[in-house]
Amino acid sequence: MIVTTTDSIEGKKVTAYLGLVTGEAVQGTNLFKDLFAGIRDIVGGRSGAYENELRKAKDTALAEMLEEAKALGADAVVGVDLDYQAIGGDSKTLLMVSINGTAVKLG
């Protein structure tokens, strides 16, 4: 299935708009990941643990959106928007990823 952030697909014609499709994922982190991320804030560098959690959450949200599009009989999802947010406080951080787009049929 074609997934794109653009409103059209070069060389393809949208023949039907099937509706909004979404996917969400909230991924928990743990105390050790938070601790090491805090150290990274002080000394600099990338946090591989958080990057892996974000990647997992993105993949989960994308898969959920694609399942919804397939259920509608879509050939593609256009106008995709991906958002990231951190939820939580000092003791627990949750990483939220939401993705949405328009399911379409192509001709």
NORURSUL-V445932 format. One record per pair of residues at least 6 apart in sequence whose C-alpha atoms are under 6 Angstrom apart, sorted by sequence separation. I is the first residue (numbers start at 1). J is the second residue. If there is no record, write none. Layout:
# NORURSUL-V445932
i=I j=J
i=I j=J
This chain:
# NORURSUL-V445932
i=87 j=93
i=88 j=94
i=87 j=94
i=86 j=94
i=86 j=95
i=37 j=47
i=85 j=95
i=85 j=96
i=84 j=96
i=84 j=97
i=83 j=97
i=83 j=98
i=82 j=98
i=82 j=99
i=81 j=99
i=81 j=100
i=80 j=100
i=80 j=101
i=79 j=101
i=78 j=101
i=77 j=101
i=78 j=102
i=77 j=102
i=77 j=103
i=76 j=103
i=77 j=104
i=76 j=104
i=74 j=103
i=27 j=57
i=74 j=104
i=75 j=105
i=74 j=105
i=25 j=57
i=69 j=103
i=25 j=61
i=24 j=61
i=23 j=61
i=58 j=97
i=23 j=64
i=23 j=65
i=22 j=65
i=21 j=65
i=29 j=93
i=28 j=94
i=27 j=94
i=27 j=95
i=26 j=95
i=26 j=96
i=7 j=78
i=25 j=96
i=6 j=78
i=7 j=79
i=25 j=97
i=3 j=76
i=5 j=78
i=6 j=79
i=24 j=97
i=1 j=75
i=2 j=76
i=3 j=77
i=4 j=78
i=5 j=79
i=24 j=98
i=1 j=76
i=5 j=80
i=23 j=98
i=4 j=80
i=23 j=99
i=22 j=99
i=22 j=100
i=21 j=100
i=21 j=101
i=20 j=101
i=21 j=102
i=20 j=102
i=19 j=102
i=19 j=103
i=18 j=103
i=18 j=104
i=17 j=104
i=16 j=104
i=16 j=105
i=15 j=105
i=14 j=105
i=15 j=106
i=14 j=106
i=15 j=107
i=13 j=106
i=13 j=107
